[in-house]
Amino acid sequence: MHHNEIPIHNNTPDYNRQVGKSHSAKRYIERAHETLTTRVFKLICATFIGLLIIVGIITFILWLSLRPHRPKFNLQDFSISGFDQVEVFEGAQVIFDVTARNPNQNMGYSYDAIQVVLSYQDQDIGSTTVLSPFFQEKKNITLLHGVLSGKNLTINNQRWMQFQADRAKGVVIFRLDFMSAIRFKLWSWNSRRHKVHANCEIGVGPDGMVLASYKDKKFRVYFT
């Protein structure tokens, strides 16, 4: 006859203490493992976020130092000869000096030829081209000197009388436009061509000379 074996449970105090210690050690090991995993994960996240911040700062600094700035144009001088001739005007001549400045610290400009248009009351009265295509170094200023006369200046007697009407009021307003195309150059890299347009209103006094309030006036510069 076979007898079923009945497991014997040891419920002695020493045995219960040993079992409790075993369970506590297991829980401690599990908590330690979870804590270590959490710490490693937090460390990886913190390192990744720190790297992102550093890369972002470096990228922002490079962007500030390398981003291209548009050229700056300033009026230096402007005059019209023979402005005191009231009835008949012949041999008109307009002389202007404008500076083109490259404000970039790391980039140069490659200019196409610069076309200049003079207008009065939104009507073109003269045009010419100043400078052949040229390269402008960083932090450099180029003088744009031009003369409008003869076939490059279309001022008839009727237009001259309109000038004189404004002259009697103390000021004649003209507008000077510069148009070209430029490429930004950084080391050996060249951008595509960008059409640049700069214009400025110029006030001329009764003597045909630019008024002091318009000297060194900034041109509006924009790309098209």
Buried (B, 14 or more C-beta within 10 A) or exposed (E): EEEEEEEEEEEEEEEEEEEEEEEEEEEEEEEEEEEEEEEEEEEEEEEEEEEEEEEEEEEEEEEEEEEBEBBBBBBBEBBBBEBEBEEEBEEBBBBBBBBBBBBBEBBBBBBBEBEBBBBBEEEEBBBBEBBEEEEBEBEBEBEBEBBBBEEBBBBEEEBBEBBBEBBEEEBBEBBBBBBBBBBBBBEEEEBEEBEBBBBBBBBBBBEBBBBEEBBEBEBEBEEE
